[in-house]
């Protein structure tokens, strides 16, 4: 996940292929740096912990359980980041990445997906969330506009079939667009 535009909270990012990654933050303490305590979280800079761009675990708000992580971008007084690095590069099979995502009321947010476990590399999907409850997705060379509930938790799912070279993106259970060719990348 690159820079969040303003502010967002995340909970339970999960890549499902027989549970390759399952992170739920509830076993960590409030104000722990996610990149320090989590085996799957890091930052774009690679620096984790105090004085860096690492995000914090927070007990102030969560969708379920007791914790989430909070990400605050430059426009909201921070420059915090989060990245989930998959354990390897996948070239075949079907995968699903899901998370609960909340953009703070009146704020905006952002996330993206890359093609390898070590970004920066090819941008496969890029998603913006505006403060007015609209969003935009760059996928398969298309720009698609969608709506989401600003200020509320929403389910995000990216489903990819690498063998068929096709992907789907869902916000709150509703598909954004009609699927896209994964290898075309975000900008075609």
Secondary structure by P-SEA (a helix, b strand, c coil): ccccccccccccccccccccccccccccccccccccccccccccccccccccccccccccccccccbbbbbbccccccccbbbbbccccccbbbbbbbbbbbccccccccccccccccccccccbbbbbccccccccccccbbbbbcccccbbbbbbbbbccccccbbbbcccccccccccccccccc
